Amino acid sequence: MNSVPGRRTRMLAATTATAGLLLVAGCSSGGGGGKTTAHGVPLVKAGQLTTCTHLPYPPFQSEIDGKVQGFDVSLIDLVAKDLGVKQAIVDTPFENFKTGAFLNSDQCDLAAAGMTITPERKKNVAFSDPYFEATQAVLVDKKSGIDSLAGVKAKGKKLGAQAQTTGEDYARKQGFDPVSFESSDAVLSGLRTGQVQAVIIDFPVVQGWLKDKANAGAFKVVDNLNTGEQYGFTAKKGNTKLVDAINAAIKGAKADGTYKKLYEKWIGPYDESAATASPSAS
């Protein structure tokens, strides 16, 4: 996902379980160079868990009725609730997630952006345990005559992908020179307007698109690629207390059924494998 020249970060409202009431019990100044803490977890701003994301990326995070909602948002709400604070969301360029720039500059406590855990990214940020098993999908225009990813190249058609993502990386490894789009919305727009005849992007995103009857009538999935990807939330290197808090919330949600309910609400029919991802190496 490329940044737009001159683009500024945006603070956005989140639909959190604690949005109506700010609980500051257990929060105090001190520690971590003057940072505040919530139940022993250092936070960049008192009374809130500040999350960096990149919009839109439904069903993980998108602006709905003026508020940021989605699967990632709901899971981080659980972390915020455990810490006795509310979640505040900042919309930022995606390339900063790979470098950890906004975490290192203390603009955010964590990043939640449907981000795949990779060895390269681990060099710059601390990942939580994986919370979602991801696959890539190839979505094509039904009029294109394309029936597979290989068919895109065989028919000389154009392939689109979201910039700076593992989908784009995968396309390049398969010998494509994909048209890069800044956001998932731009990817879909490129397909609708004929800039490209096929796109490769995370399957849950495609599932969300195809819920719209117009999209379902015009496009179809011709490949579902199991690339072995797992999503993780990230924190600043060395912030083990926050990573531990995230992991505890994910584990608790899977144990008490909350994860399943949120999965079904935002993603679709629940697949048990989504909750059995092995912890990522630190």
C-alpha positions in Angstrom: 0.0 0.0 0.0 1.7 3.2 -1.1 1.3 6.5 0.6 -0.3 9.4 -1.1 2.0 12.5 -1.4 1.1 15.0 1.2 -1.2 12.5 3.0 -1.6 13.1 6.7 -2.5 10.6 9.4 -6.0 10.7 10.7 -7.4 10.1 14.1 -10.6 8.1 13.9 -13.3 7.0 16.2 -13.4 3.3 17.0 -16.4 1.2 18.1 -15.0 -0.1 21.3 -16.6 -1.8 24.2 -15.2 1.0 26.4 -15.8 3.9 24.0 -18.6 5.3 26.2 -16.6 5.2 29.4 -13.0 5.9 29.9 -11.6 3.8 32.7 -8.3 5.0 34.0 -8.0 2.9 37.0 -4.5 1.3 37.0 -3.1 4.1 34.7 -0.4 6.3 36.0 2.5 8.4 34.9 6.0 7.0 35.0 8.1 4.2 33.4 9.3 4.0 29.8 10.6 7.5 29.6 7.6 9.2 31.0 5.0 7.0 29.3 1.8 6.2 31.0 0.9 2.6 32.0 -2.2 0.5 32.1 -1.9 -2.5 34.3 1.8 -2.5 33.9 1.7 -2.1 30.1 3.3 1.1 28.8 1.1 3.3 26.6 2.1 6.3 24.5 -1.0 8.3 25.6 -2.8 8.1 28.9 -6.2 6.4 29.0 -6.1 4.9 25.5 -4.6 2.1 23.4 -3.5 3.9 20.2 -3.7 1.7 17.2 -2.2 2.4 13.8 -4.0 1.0 10.8 -4.5 1.6 7.1 -7.9 2.2 5.7 -9.9 0.7 4.1 -9.2 -3.0 4.4 -12.6 -4.7 5.0 -13.5 -6.9 6.7 -10.5 -6.2 9.0 -10.9 -2.5 9.3 -13.0 0.1 7.5 -15.0 3.2 8.2 -18.7 2.3 8.6 -21.2 5.0 9.6 -18.4 7.3 10.6 -16.7 4.8 12.8 -13.8 2.3 12.2 -15.1 -1.2 12.5 -14.0 -4.7 11.6 -12.4 -8.0 12.8 -9.1 -6.4 13.8 -10.8 -3.6 15.5 -13.0 -5.9 17.5 -10.0 -8.1 18.6 -8.0 -5.0 19.8 -11.1 -3.8 21.6 -10.7 -6.9 23.8 -7.1 -5.9 24.5 -8.1 -2.4 25.4 -10.9 -3.7 27.7 -8.4 -5.9 29.5 -6.2 -2.8 30.1 -9.1 -0.7 31.3 -8.8 1.9 28.5 -10.4 2.7 25.2 -9.0 2.1 21.7 -8.1 5.1 19.5 -7.3 4.5 15.8 -4.9 6.4 13.6 -5.1 5.9 9.8 -1.5 5.8 8.4 0.4 4.8 5.2 1.0 1.0 5.1 4.7 1.1 4.3 5.3 2.4 7.8 4.0 -0.9 9.2 6.9 -2.8 7.6 9.5 -0.5 9.1 7.8 0.1 12.4 8.2 3.9 11.9 5.0 4.9 13.8 5.7 2.6 16.6 9.3 3.7 17.0 8.2 7.4 17.0 5.6 6.6 19.7 2.7 7.7 17.6 1.0 4.4 18.2 1.2 1.5 20.7 0.5 -1.2 18.1 -0.4 -1.8 14.5 -3.4 -3.7 13.3 -3.8 -3.9 9.6 -4.4 -7.5 8.4 -0.6 -7.8 8.3 1.2 -11.1 7.4 4.0 -12.2 9.7 7.2 -12.4 7.7 10.9 -12.7 8.6 11.6 -9.4 7.0 9.0 -7.6 9.1 10.1 -9.3 12.3 13.4 -7.4 12.0 11.6 -4.1 12.6 8.6 -4.9 14.8 7.5 -7.4 17.5 4.6 -9.6 16.4 1.9 -11.1 18.5 1.0 -14.7 18.1 -0.9 -15.3 14.8 -4.6 -14.6 15.0 -5.7 -15.4 11.5 -4.8 -17.9 8.8 -4.8 -16.1 5.4 -5.0 -17.2 1.8 -4.8 -15.2 -1.4 -7.5 -15.2 -4.0 -7.5 -14.4 -7.7 -10.6 -12.4 -8.7 -11.3 -11.9 -12.4 -13.8 -10.1 -14.6 -16.3 -12.8 -15.8 -16.0 -11.4 -19.3 -12.2 -11.8 -19.4 -12.2 -15.6 -20.1 -9.6 -16.1 -17.4 -9.9 -19.3 -15.4 -6.7 -19.3 -13.3 -3.8 -17.2 -12.3 -1.7 -18.8 -15.1 -4.5 -17.8 -17.4 -3.9 -14.1 -16.8 -0.5 -14.4 -18.3 -1.6 -16.8 -21.0 -4.2 -14.4 -22.3 -2.0 -11.4 -22.0 -4.3 -9.7 -19.4 -3.3 -7.3 -16.7 -3.1 -8.3 -13.1 -3.6 -5.9 -10.2 -2.5 -6.0 -6.6 -2.4 -3.9 -3.5 1.0 -2.2 -3.2 3.5 -3.3 -0.5 1.5 -6.4 0.3 2.3 -10.1 0.3 -0.2 -10.5 -2.6 1.9 -8.2 -4.7 5.1 -10.0 -3.6 3.5 -13.3 -4.6 2.5 -12.0 -8.0 6.0 -10.8 -8.7 7.5 -14.2 -7.6 5.2 -15.8 -10.2 6.7 -13.7 -12.9 4.0 -10.9 -13.1 4.5 -7.2 -13.2 1.3 -6.3 -11.4 -0.4 -2.9 -11.5 0.0 -1.5 -8.0 -2.9 0.1 -6.2 -2.7 2.1 -3.0 -5.7 0.5 -1.2 -8.1 -2.4 -1.4 -10.8 0.0 -2.6 -8.5 1.1 -5.4 -7.8 -2.5 -6.4 -11.6 -3.1 -6.8 -12.0 0.1 -8.7 -9.2 -0.9 -11.1 -11.0 -4.2 -11.8 -14.4 -2.4 -12.2 -13.0 0.2 -14.7 -11.0 -2.3 -16.7 -7.6 -1.0 -15.7 -6.9 -4.7 -14.9 -8.8 -7.8 -15.7 -7.7 -9.8 -12.6 -6.5 -9.0 -9.1 -4.7 -11.0 -6.4 -5.6 -10.0 -2.8 -6.4 -11.6 0.5 -9.4 -14.0 0.2 -11.4 -12.5 3.1 -11.4 -9.1 1.3 -12.7 -10.8 -1.8 -15.4 -12.5 0.3 -16.5 -9.1 1.5 -16.7 -7.7 -2.0 -18.7 -10.6 -3.4 -21.4 -10.0 -0.8 -22.4 -7.1 -3.0 -24.7 -8.5 -5.8 -23.2 -6.2 -8.4 -19.7 -7.5 -7.7 -20.9 -11.1 -7.6 -22.6 -10.6 -11.0 -19.5 -9.1 -12.6 -16.6 -11.0 -10.9 -15.6 -14.5 -9.9 -12.8 -16.2 -7.9 -10.7 -18.5 -10.2 -7.9 -19.4 -7.8 -7.6 -19.6 -4.0 -3.9 -19.7 -3.2 -2.8 -21.2 0.1 0.4 -19.3 0.7 0.8 -20.3 4.3 0.3 -16.7 5.6 -0.7 -15.8 9.1 -1.7 -12.4 10.4 -0.3 -10.8 13.5 -0.6 -7.6 15.4 2.7 -5.6 16.0 4.2 -3.6 18.7 7.5 -1.7 19.1 10.5 -4.0 19.5 11.0 -4.7 23.2 7.5 -3.9 24.3 7.0 -7.5 25.5 4.3 -6.5 28.1 2.0 -5.2 25.3 2.7 -8.2 23.1 1.9 -10.5 26.1 -1.4 -8.6 26.7 -2.4 -9.0 23.0 -1.6 -12.7 23.1 -3.6 -13.1 26.3 -6.6 -11.4 24.8 -6.5 -13.6 21.7 -6.1 -16.8 23.7 -9.0 -15.8 26.0 -11.2 -15.0 23.0 -10.5 -18.3 21.4 -11.2 -20.2 24.7 -14.5 -18.5 25.5 -16.0 -18.4 22.1 -15.7 -14.7 21.5 -13.2 -15.2 18.6 -15.7 -17.5 16.8 -18.5 -15.0 17.2 -16.4 -12.1 15.8 -15.1 -14.3 13.0 -18.6 -15.2 11.9 -19.7 -11.6 12.2 -16.9 -10.1 10.1 -15.3 -12.9 8.0 -17.9 -15.6 7.4 -18.5 -19.3 8.2 -16.0 -20.3 10.9 -13.1 -22.6 10.1 -11.6 -24.3 13.1 -8.1 -24.0 11.5 -8.4 -20.2 11.9 -8.1 -20.6 15.7 -5.4 -23.3 15.7 -2.5 -21.2 14.3 0.7 -22.0 16.0 2.5 -19.2 17.8 4.9 -17.3 15.6 8.6 -17.4 16.5 9.8 -14.3 18.3 
